[in-house]
Amino acid sequence: MLRINPNRALIQSIHRFTSSLPNYETLKLSQPKEHVVLVELNRPSKLNSINKQLFEELKTCFEQLNTEKTCRAIVLTGAGRTFTTGIDVKYLSTIPSGELNQIDDIARKAMCLRRIIQQTQSSLRAVDKCEKPIIAAVHGHCIGAGVDLLSCCDIRYSSSETIFSIKEVDMGLAADISTLQILPKFISNHSLFRELVYTSRTFKNDEAQQIGLISRVFDTREAVIDGAIHLANIIACKSPIAVQGSKINLNYARDHSTEDNFNFACTWNSSMLLSEDILKSVMASTEKSNNKDTLHKIEFENI
């Protein structure tokens, strides 16, 4: 009978990771379960509006978690009573009066603004490119850049009172940091999605589910965070080779042709099928036992 329990070295490793979680001014990190990291947007007095520092810390945080061996799943939420009200208008208003204001030539001004946009995009691209599954637990408000951030997550849960808005058209621009670049790849109702984009009107969970933005709705903030952590814990108990390999293949498939996807999967599994995780999983699944949770208790090596 296969029984693999956490050993002393693993427990010590978990303690070291928890105590060494990086500190940020606009993010708060904690470890609610083994191999699960909870990331909270942490500007509650500003309704978690996203300023320059929060953009920068999102990039640093998710790049770090992407390579952190003991992290296998991430829950992303907001501290306080709302997920995020989107980009901080005060920060947005400083862009024209900053470096751009010192440039007279239109072409050079455009190139400068292009670099600023690319830097902002790179923050959310770091979330999208993170190879660990990210579960969003949304509550309160998810406005503008909040929808951009949501679109970079693998699984998206919401509390029942959440209000959404793709706000950019009302601000006089087209969304440029994920909503119009990633969401169209998996949105299930393009007619409704385009209505929400063109009008910038608020919408609730029923329409968010209709377009495929949200998969589950919970009664309260506490319930949606608990639900996301519970799911993250289930995922974190699986083989990290299988889970992260699945995410890498899913994201590749999103951005490539069917033929490219088959070729990529063939090359990928020509090495990954040699993993010991397959033998461990097969042995556990064929074990003659009444314990239905056996598979969840396998100790897989970190990667």
N, C-alpha and C positions, 0 to 999 in steps of 0.2 A: 504494500500500500504506500503510495507516494504522499509523504508529509514533509513539506519544506517550510520551516518557520523562520522568521527573522532572527539572525544571530546577534551576538553582542556587537560585532563590528558594524553591522548594518544599523543597529540602534544608535551607536556612537556617530555614524555617518549622518543619520537623520538629525541628531542634535546639533552637529557641527553646521549643517546646512541651515537649520532654523536660526541658529545664533549668528550666522554670517550673512543672512539676507541683507542685501544692500538697502541703505536708507536714502529716501528721496524726499524732496520738499513737497512735491505735488502728487506723489503716489505712495500708497501704503501696502507693504507686502507682508503676508503671513502664510503659515502652513497649517491649514485646518485638518488635513489628512496626510498620511504618508505618501510622498511623491506628488502631492497636489499643492500648487501655489495659488493663493488668492491675491489678486492684484486689484486694488481699489483706487479709482480716481479720487484724489484727496484734497479737493478745494471746496469743501461743503459750504463755506460761507459765501462762495461765489457760484454756488449751484454747479460746481465742477466744470465751469466753463473752461475751455482749452486755450491757454495762453502759450507764448513761445516756449517757456520753460517746460510746460507739460508735454508739448509736442516733442521736445528734445529728450525728456526723461522717458517717454513712451518708447522711443527708439532705443535708448540705452538699455532700458529694462528688458525689452523683448529680445534684443540681441544677446543679452546675458543669459536669459532663461533658455534661449535656443541651444546654448552650449552647456548649460548646467546639467550634469549627468543625473542628479537625483530628482530632477523635475521631469515628470512625465505627462502632466495635464495641468491646465491653467484655467482658473475662473476669473473673469473680468467683470467688475461691477463698479458702482459709485458709492462713496461714503456719503452719509447723510440722507436727505429725503429725495434725491433725484440722481439719475445716472449721469446725464450731462445736458446742459442747455446749449451746447455747441461751442463754436469759437468765441473767445472773449472779444467783444466788440471794441474794448479799449485797446487790446493788442492789434486788432485789425486796423484801427484808425491810425496807428503809429507808422504803418508801412509807407504810406505816401509821404509822410513828413520826415522820414528817416533818410536812409542812404539814397533813395530815389530822388529826393528833393535836391540832392547835390549834383544831379546829372541833368544836363541840358539837352543833349542829343537824344532824339526819340529812339533810335536803334539801340543805343547803349542803355538807355533807360529800360527798354524792353528786355534786353539780355540780363540786366540786373534783376528785374522782376521775375524772369524765368528761373534764375538761380534760387530765388526765395521760394517760389512755388515748388521747385524740385526738392528743396530741403524739407518743406512741409510734407510733401508726398512720401519722402523717405521714412518719415516717422511712422506713418500708417503702413507703409510697405514692410517695415520691420515686423509689424504685427502679423500681416498676411503671410510673410515668408517664414515665420516661426514654425518649426517642424513639430512642435508639441501641440496637441489639440487644445483649442481655446473655446471655452463655453462662456458666452455672455449672459449675465443675469441683469436684465434691464428693469428699471423701476422709475416712477415719477415722470421724468421727461427724457426723451431722446430726440434732440433737435439738431438739424444741420450736420455739423461735423460729428455729432453723436451717431447719426446713421452711417456716415463714412466709417467710423470706428467699428460699428456693428457689422458692417459688410465684410470686414476683415476677419471675423470670427467664424469658427467652424459650425458651432451650434448656438442657437440664439433663443433664450428663454425670456419671458417677460412677466411682470406682475400685472394684475388685472386693471390697475388704474393708469397704466403708462400711456402717455400721449406722445405721438411721433409727429415729426414734420421734416420734409426735405426742403429746407428753408432757403436754399441759395438763390432761387429765382426772385424771391422777395427782396433779396439783398443786391440784386442787379447783376448776378453772375451765374455761370454754369458751374455745377459742382465738379471739382477737379482732383479730389484726393481719395476717391474710391467709389462713391455712390453710383456715378455714371460709368465707371471703368470696370467695376467688379460685379455689382448687382445684376446688370443685364445678362450675365452669364448663367444665372440660376433662377432668376425671377420667373414665376409660373404664370403671371397674368400681366402681360406687357401693356395692355390697354389701361388697366387701373394704375399700374406703375407710372406710366407717362402722364396720366391725369394728376397724380400726386406730385410729380416732378414739375409739371408746367404751372400748377396752381399754387404750390407751396402750402396748401391747406393742411391743417392738422388732421390726423387720423388715429384710430385706436386699434386695439388688438385684432378685431374682426377683420379689418382690411389688411393689417400687417400679416395675418395668417393667409389671407386670400392671395397675396402676392408672393408668399413663401419667405417673407423676411423673418417671421417668428414661427417656431415649431410647437412650443408649449406655453401655456398661460397658467400662472399660479395666483392665489388670492392676495398675497401680501409680499412686501419686500423680503421679509424674513424667509417666507416659503420659497420664493424663487431662488434666493441665494443657497438655501439648504438643498433645494432640488438640483441646482447646478453642481454643488460640491459633491452630492451623492453620485451623480453621473460621472463626475471627474474621478471619483474614487474607484468606480467600476472600471473605467478606462485605464486608470493607472495600475490596476492589478493585472492587466493583460501584458502580453509580450511587447516591450517597447520597440523591438525590431519590427513587429507586425503592425503596430499602431502607427508609428512614425513613417514606416514605409508606405502604409495606406494613404496617409495624408500627403506625402510627397507625390505619390502616383495620382491622387485626386486633383491636386493643384496643377500637376503637369497636364493632365487630361483636360482640365478647364481651359488651358491656354494653347493647346495643340490639336492637330488633326487626329482622326481615328487611327490612321496608319502609323503616325508618329507615336501614339499612345501604346499600341501593341508592341512596337519595336522597343520603346523605353521599358515597358513591363518585362519583356523577354530578357533584356540586358540586366535589369534590376534583380529579377529572381534567379538568374543564373548564378548569382553569388549569395543572395539572401536565403535560398532554399537549403543552404549548407548550415544554417543556424541551428544550434542546439535547442533553441526555443521550440522548434517544431516537435522534436522528440519529447520534450517535457510536456507539451500541450497534448500530444497524442496519448502519451502514457496516462495522463490525468483524465482525459475524456473517456478512455476505455477501461478505467479502473472500476472494478465491481464493488461499488460502495453506495450507501444510501445518502452520503453527504453530497448534496447538490452543489455546494460551494467549493468543492475541491479545486476546480480550475482557478478560482480566484485566489487561492492560497499558495500557488506556486511562486517560488522566489526566483524571479528573472533578474539577470545581471543588468546593471545600469549601462547605458551607452552614452 
